[in-house]
Amino acid sequence: MTVAVKESIIVEQGRPVERIRRRRDWAMLPAFITCLIVASIVLIPLITVFLGGLRTNGELLNKPFSIPTALHFENYQKVLAPGSPFWGGLTNSVVILIGTLALLLVTASPAAFVLARISFPGREIIFNIFLFGLLFPLTVAVLPLYITIRGLGLLNTAWAVILPQVAFSYPVTILILRNFFRAVPQELEDAATIDGASRLGFLLRVLLPLSRPALAAVSLVATVGSWNSFLLPLLVLNDESTWTLPLAVTQFQQQFTTDWASVLAFVTLAMIPAILIYLLAERQIVSGLTAGAVKG
């Protein structure tokens, strides 16, 4: 029975539909309050950091959570000045991010395709091996990872960060892409095969265009991980000219030990690229995490 039929029956019984709708609204109130609390927990630190970059150090020490009496943009000017560690860190972070995304998507997409749409002995075992990677964080493999990178002669290079980030991003990437690829009806692949498309052609021309939401989702996960990575660059990047933004923040903080307002301005500027990427890809990301590609 549809909602419209139920409401018509309620009206016939003398119970106004508006009252029922009002009750539904009140029933949603706890969920709304919960979402508001969670949003506040996320936004308040971001707003505090942003406003902190517009204050003086005296205001931060006396009233750290108050509204600035005047906007001091010189803190941001200091961060953006030529020769600031911000520019070098930004360049290195962008290079490492682009390399990580390119290598991850180029290699993980075919692997997920094979595990999703090609039947062969041991397929589920291989997939479970990828899933086991979710149980091992980067911190567990720090020592052998450092020894391996040093043995390959990759210390103080972008590859020393790109290759481990790609490796540790494989489990969640394979998981999301495989589920998305399996949701595509077999009829589409059969039609592409009749038209003369190979398996690779079907992947490139049909499957990947349909999988833009899933690709956006895994790209965001990899972007956040790469942009905020601190431990791995700290271990393998000893030369300050190769430092990423999280390391450049510590370098900037050492140069301006008591200038916390400038440090907060630095942190604010470092967050902006990741926030912009999320806002631009929000719809695709939600679709990729909550729905299949095509329902047959």
PyMOL commands that set and color helices and strands:
alter all, ss='L'
color gray80, all
select helices_A, chain A and resi 3-12+17-27+29-52+57-62+74-79+85-117+123-135+138-151+159-182+186-194+199-210+212-227+231-236+240-242+245-255+260-280+282-290
alter helices_A, ss='H'
color red, helices_A
deselect
rebuild
show_as cartoon
